[in-house]
Structures are given as C-alpha cells and as structure tokens.
Amino acid sequence: MANIRMLIVDDVTQVRQDLRTMLTLSTDVEIVGEAADGLEAIHQAEALQPEVILMDLEMPVLDGYQATAQIKNQHPACRVVALTVHGYEEARQRALQAGVDAFIVKGESLDNLVQAILERKE
C-alpha cells in the first residue's frame, strides 16, 4: 500500500510536531507539509496536493471551518479530518457543513485518529 500524502494544520507548533512523530511511526502516512493557520493551509493544499488534511478548527487568520470549505471547493477528492478540542455537537455540525470527512476530538485514541485518516470514501 502506498503512503498517504498528508498535510497537518494546527496553530500550535508542538502539536504539529507531535502528530508528525506519532503518525510517521505508526502509519503509512507521508507528511508532505504543515500549516499554522487556515490561509496557509489553503496555499499548502494547492501547492502540495495532499490526499488527507488533518485540520484544527480554531486557528488565527482563517479558521479550519472556512479553510475546509475553500479547500473542498477546489479539491473535492481531498479528505479533511477535523482534529479539535471542541467536541460539542455545534462544532461537529459546523465542521460537517464545511465539508469535513471525519471529526476527531483531541485526546481520542491514536487508533481512532489513524482509522479516520486511512478511511477511504467509496
């Protein structure tokens, strides 16, 4: 199985580094880039053409909801997995309306995160 090309988007540098380490060691994921806000994510998605974007929802400059909507409009085949501390239903619904393919609350098991990343839509 070929590696899945992934972009990590989170405004906290340490979170991005930790995700890169965990996912590189435990999955067939190739981290092709990182972004610290939604606007940077849009530019990176265009330049790097990832298959999956791991997207924080609350970020400065442009939040993950708006970035997801723009990315999905331009690249509908790209899967967006929301990774957020905001597990309440309103955030989940807003993320789904923006176009996220999966919703994971930070602190859930690594297995849940990996499953959301590797899942393919038919």
C-alpha atoms as a printed R data frame, in Angstrom:
    type eleno elety resid chain resno       x      y      z
1   ATOM     1    CA   MET     A     1   0.000  0.000  0.000
2   ATOM     2    CA   ALA     A     2   1.360  3.393 -0.989
3   ATOM     3    CA   ASN     A     3   1.823  6.086  1.609
4   ATOM     4    CA   ILE     A     4  -0.996  8.570  2.014
5   ATOM     5    CA   ARG     A     5   0.164 12.145  1.425
6   ATOM     6    CA   MET     A     6  -0.963 14.287  4.357
7   ATOM     7    CA   LEU     A     7  -0.870 17.931  5.417
8   ATOM     8    CA   ILE     A     8  -1.026 18.765  9.146
9   ATOM     9    CA   VAL     A     9  -2.738 22.049 10.067
10  ATOM    10    CA   ASP     A    10  -2.629 23.330 13.654
11  ATOM    11    CA   ASP     A    11  -1.670 26.688 15.115
12  ATOM    12    CA   VAL     A    12   0.414 25.064 17.881
13  ATOM    13    CA   THR     A    13   3.893 24.069 16.693
14  ATOM    14    CA   GLN     A    14   4.312 21.360 19.349
15  ATOM    15    CA   VAL     A    15   1.011 19.730 18.345
16  ATOM    16    CA   ARG     A    16   2.137 19.598 14.710
17  ATOM    17    CA   GLN     A    17   5.486 18.098 15.714
18  ATOM    18    CA   ASP     A    18   3.871 15.501 17.984
19  ATOM    19    CA   LEU     A    19   1.360 14.499 15.296
20  ATOM    20    CA   ARG     A    20   4.141 14.221 12.723
21  ATOM    21    CA   THR     A    21   6.131 11.927 15.013
22  ATOM    22    CA   MET     A    22   3.183  9.734 16.053
23  ATOM    23    CA   LEU     A    23   1.761  9.342 12.574
24  ATOM    24    CA   THR     A    24   5.080  8.731 10.855
25  ATOM    25    CA   LEU     A    25   5.918  5.968 13.334
26  ATOM    26    CA   SER     A    26   2.524  4.262 13.361
27  ATOM    27    CA   THR     A    27   1.020  4.594  9.873
28  ATOM    28    CA   ASP     A    28   1.688  4.529  6.162
29  ATOM    29    CA   VAL     A    29   1.415  8.305  6.055
30  ATOM    30    CA   GLU     A    30   3.844 10.668  4.374
31  ATOM    31    CA   ILE     A    31   3.650 14.119  5.946
32  ATOM    32    CA   VAL     A    32   4.134 16.420  2.954
33  ATOM    33    CA   GLY     A    33   3.737 19.679  4.839
34  ATOM    34    CA   GLU     A    34   2.454 21.680  7.777
35  ATOM    35    CA   ALA     A    35   0.452 24.876  8.166
36  ATOM    36    CA   ALA     A    36  -0.185 27.093 11.192
37  ATOM    37    CA   ASP     A    37  -3.470 28.671 10.074
38  ATOM    38    CA   GLY     A    38  -6.276 28.205  7.589
39  ATOM    39    CA   LEU     A    39  -4.944 30.600  4.975
40  ATOM    40    CA   GLU     A    40  -1.595 28.826  4.956
41  ATOM    41    CA   ALA     A    41  -3.481 25.506  4.722
42  ATOM    42    CA   ILE     A    42  -5.256 26.660  1.559
43  ATOM    43    CA   HIS     A    43  -1.930 27.630 -0.046
44  ATOM    44    CA   GLN     A    44  -0.252 24.376  1.053
45  ATOM    45    CA   ALA     A    45  -3.172 22.284 -0.218
46  ATOM    46    CA   GLU     A    46  -2.825 23.896 -3.627
47  ATOM    47    CA   ALA     A    47   0.959 23.527 -3.756
48  ATOM    48    CA   LEU     A    48   1.322 20.063 -2.211
49  ATOM    49    CA   GLN     A    49  -1.869 18.300 -3.337
50  ATOM    50    CA   PRO     A    50  -2.249 16.126 -0.195
51  ATOM    51    CA   GLU     A    51  -4.735 13.258 -0.135
52  ATOM    52    CA   VAL     A    52  -5.646 13.976  3.501
53  ATOM    53    CA   ILE     A    53  -5.547 17.133  5.589
54  ATOM    54    CA   LEU     A    54  -5.567 16.898  9.374
55  ATOM    55    CA   MET     A    55  -7.264 20.211 10.226
56  ATOM    56    CA   ASP     A    56  -7.549 22.035 13.536
57  ATOM    57    CA   LEU     A    57 -10.756 24.070 13.605
58  ATOM    58    CA   GLU     A    58  -9.906 27.027 15.841
59  ATOM    59    CA   MET     A    59  -6.919 28.954 14.461
60  ATOM    60    CA   PRO     A    60  -5.909 32.562 13.837
61  ATOM    61    CA   VAL     A    61  -6.026 34.325 10.450
62  ATOM    62    CA   LEU     A    62  -8.587 31.888  8.963
63  ATOM    63    CA   ASP     A    63 -10.245 29.135 10.971
64  ATOM    64    CA   GLY     A    64 -10.426 25.496  9.978
65  ATOM    65    CA   TYR     A    65 -14.111 25.668  9.084
66  ATOM    66    CA   GLN     A    66 -13.548 28.336  6.432
67  ATOM    67    CA   ALA     A    67 -10.322 26.754  5.208
68  ATOM    68    CA   THR     A    68 -12.028 23.369  4.863
69  ATOM    69    CA   ALA     A    69 -14.884 24.835  2.823
70  ATOM    70    CA   GLN     A    70 -12.456 26.553  0.439
71  ATOM    71    CA   ILE     A    71 -10.192 23.510  0.108
72  ATOM    72    CA   LYS     A    72 -13.101 21.135 -0.517
73  ATOM    73    CA   ASN     A    73 -14.464 23.533 -3.136
74  ATOM    74    CA   GLN     A    74 -11.140 23.486 -5.011
75  ATOM    75    CA   HIS     A    75 -10.112 19.884 -4.239
76  ATOM    76    CA   PRO     A    76 -13.222 17.788 -3.536
77  ATOM    77    CA   ALA     A    77 -11.303 14.491 -3.525
78  ATOM    78    CA   CYS     A    78  -9.036 15.645 -0.691
79  ATOM    79    CA   ARG     A    79 -10.183 14.179  2.634
80  ATOM    80    CA   VAL     A    80 -10.281 16.580  5.566
81  ATOM    81    CA   VAL     A    81 -10.139 15.152  9.076
82  ATOM    82    CA   ALA     A    82 -11.052 17.715 11.735
83  ATOM    83    CA   LEU     A    83  -8.936 17.346 14.877
84  ATOM    84    CA   THR     A    84 -10.177 19.659 17.605
85  ATOM    85    CA   VAL     A    85 -10.644 20.156 21.334
86  ATOM    86    CA   HIS     A    86 -14.216 21.279 20.599
87  ATOM    87    CA   GLY     A    87 -16.209 18.060 20.772
88  ATOM    88    CA   TYR     A    88 -19.626 19.624 21.252
89  ATOM    89    CA   GLU     A    89 -22.393 18.972 18.730
90  ATOM    90    CA   GLU     A    90 -22.491 22.515 17.316
91  ATOM    91    CA   ALA     A    91 -18.807 22.301 16.345
92  ATOM    92    CA   ARG     A    92 -19.360 18.863 14.812
93  ATOM    93    CA   GLN     A    93 -22.318 20.097 12.745
94  ATOM    94    CA   ARG     A    94 -20.493 23.236 11.622
95  ATOM    95    CA   ALA     A    95 -17.490 21.123 10.586
96  ATOM    96    CA   LEU     A    96 -19.667 18.707  8.628
97  ATOM    97    CA   GLN     A    97 -21.370 21.622  6.869
98  ATOM    98    CA   ALA     A    98 -17.923 22.954  5.926
99  ATOM    99    CA   GLY     A    99 -17.142 19.598  4.321
100 ATOM   100    CA   VAL     A   100 -15.005 17.636  6.784
101 ATOM   101    CA   ASP     A   101 -14.952 13.904  6.130
102 ATOM   102    CA   ALA     A   102 -14.231 12.863  9.724
103 ATOM   103    CA   PHE     A   103 -14.325 14.551 13.126
104 ATOM   104    CA   ILE     A   104 -11.906 13.564 15.905
105 ATOM   105    CA   VAL     A   105 -11.679 15.177 19.332
106 ATOM   106    CA   LYS     A   106  -8.130 15.729 20.566
107 ATOM   107    CA   GLY     A   107  -7.403 13.165 23.241
108 ATOM   108    CA   GLU     A   108  -9.208 10.300 21.478
109 ATOM   109    CA   SER     A   109  -7.126  7.212 20.892
110 ATOM   110    CA   LEU     A   110  -4.431  7.139 18.240
111 ATOM   111    CA   ASP     A   111  -6.306  4.184 16.701
112 ATOM   112    CA   ASN     A   112  -9.384  6.389 16.109
113 ATOM   113    CA   LEU     A   113  -7.240  9.064 14.505
114 ATOM   114    CA   VAL     A   114  -5.418  6.581 12.276
115 ATOM   115    CA   GLN     A   115  -8.705  4.973 11.223
116 ATOM   116    CA   ALA     A   116 -10.134  8.380 10.256
117 ATOM   117    CA   ILE     A   117  -7.010  9.183  8.223
118 ATOM   118    CA   LEU     A   118  -6.847  5.851  6.431
119 ATOM   119    CA   GLU     A   119 -10.581  5.530  5.724
120 ATOM   120    CA   ARG     A   120 -11.394  5.849  2.049
121 ATOM   121    CA   LYS     A   121 -14.722  7.088  0.740
122 ATOM   122    CA   GLU     A   122 -16.240  4.877 -1.911
